Amino acid sequence: MTPAITLAEKRGISHKVHSYSHDPGCTSYGEEAAEALQIDPGQVYKTLMVALNGDNKQLAVAIVPVAGQLNLKAAAKAFKVKKIAMADPQAAQRSSGYLLGGISPLGQKKAVPTLLDSSADHWPTVFVSAGKRGLEIELAARDLLTLTRGTLADLSG
């Protein structure tokens, strides 16, 4: 049980947990999840920790499809800052409480601003990390937004 799953259960959010055998040599965690679970990569979303205005003390979460990439300019505009950069991996792990490759947007140690790519609205459910490599949580995009206090934005490039 991870903090992500605990949060969904405590809040009564409908969800499914999917596990698969993670290959330690794999670094494309989201693509690995899509392949292992035999689902469209467009329905699997990666959690990216970003530094607002390049400051690793001001982190935020951008959730984008694993099949796409984060558009830094679009994300900066959506977060209402001048620029964003990918967060330092150690800062991301400290802030979220999760290890890289298993960072979930749910149940993070520190609440941070969160944006979900608007493409998520096209799916009945989306898959995001459940807080551990080899573990995904499937839930409706609107429920993901409720749990993260996030908003939809155009983030993909």
N, C-alpha and C positions, 0 to 999 in steps of 0.2 A: 504494500500500500504506500503510495507516494502522497505528498501534500496536494498535488494536482487532483488525484482521484478522491482524496478525502474531502477537498473543497466541493467538488461536484456532488458528492453524496450528501454532505452536510446541508447543502443548499437545495437538495431535492431536484437536481437537474438530470434529465434523461440523458444517459450516455452509455457507451459500450467501451470496454477496454480490450485492446488487441495486443497480443504479445507475439514476438517472433524471435528467432535465434539471431542475435547480432553478431556479425563478423567483425572481430577486433581490428582487422586490417582495413575496413571500410571507413571512409571519411565523408561520404555523401549520405548522411544518415536518413534524410527524408526520402531520397530516391531508393535507398535500401528498403525502407519501410513500405513504400508503394509496391516495389517488386515482390517483397516477401508476403505482403498481404493481398497481392494481386488486385490492386485498385488503381484507378486513374491517377497519375502523378499530379494532375491538376486539382485533385481533391485533398491532397496531402500538403500541409502548410508547415513551413519552418519558422522557428522563433529566433529572430535576430535581435540581439542587444545592441543598441546604438548609443553613441555619446552625443548629446545635444551640444551644438556649437563646439564639438571636439573635446568636451570636458567629461572625463571618465567619472566624475562625481555627480554628473547629471545624466543618468541613463534613462532610456526608454525602450519599449519593445515594438518592433515592427514584425507583423506576421504576414508572410507572403508565400505563394505557392512554391513548392520545391522545384517545379518545372520552370519557374521564372526567376527574375532577379529583382532586388530592391533598387528602385530608382532613387538615388540619394537626393536629387533636387526636389523631386515630388514629395519625398518623405519630409525633407526639411520644411517645405511649404506647409504640409499637413500638420507638422508639429509646431508650426509658427516660430521657427528659429532660422537664423541665417544659413547654417550648414549643419550637417550631421556626418559622423564618421562611424565606422564599426567600432564597438567598444573593445577595450583591452580585454582579452580572454579572462584574465585573473579577476578583473573588476566585474565582469559579467557573472562569473561563478560566485564571487562574494555576494553580489547584490541579489542574485536569484536564489542562491542556495542549491543550485543544480550544477552538475558537471557538463562541460561542453558536449554536444551531441545528444544531450538529454535535457536541455533547458526547455522547460514548459512555460507557456505564458500564464499558466494557472498555478496558484499556490506559492508564488514567489515570496521570499523572505521580506523584501521591501516592495511596497506598491509603487509602480512607476507608470508614467503615461503609456498607453497601449493603443496601437492602431492595427486594424485588420484590413488587408487588401480587399477592395470592394468585390473582387471576383468570387469571394467566399459566399456571397449572396446568391450565386447561381447554383449552389449545391444544396440538397436537402440536409446533408451533414458534411462536416469537414473533419479531418484527422490532424491532430497536433500531438507533440510529444507529451507523454503522461509523466515525464520527470525522470526517465531512465532510458538509456539506449536499449532498443528492443521492445519498447512499450509505447503504444499510441492510445490516445483517447479520442473517441468519435462522438461528436455532439453537433447540434445545430449551431450555425454561425451566430445567430442572435443570442443563444445561451452562452457562447464563448464571450461575446461582448458584455453580457450581463455579469459574468463571473470576473472579468478583467476590468470592468468599468471602462471598456474601450469603445472606440468609434470606428466606423468604416471610412476608408480613404483610398484613393487611387495611388498605390505604392509601387506597382510592378513596372519594370522597364521592358 
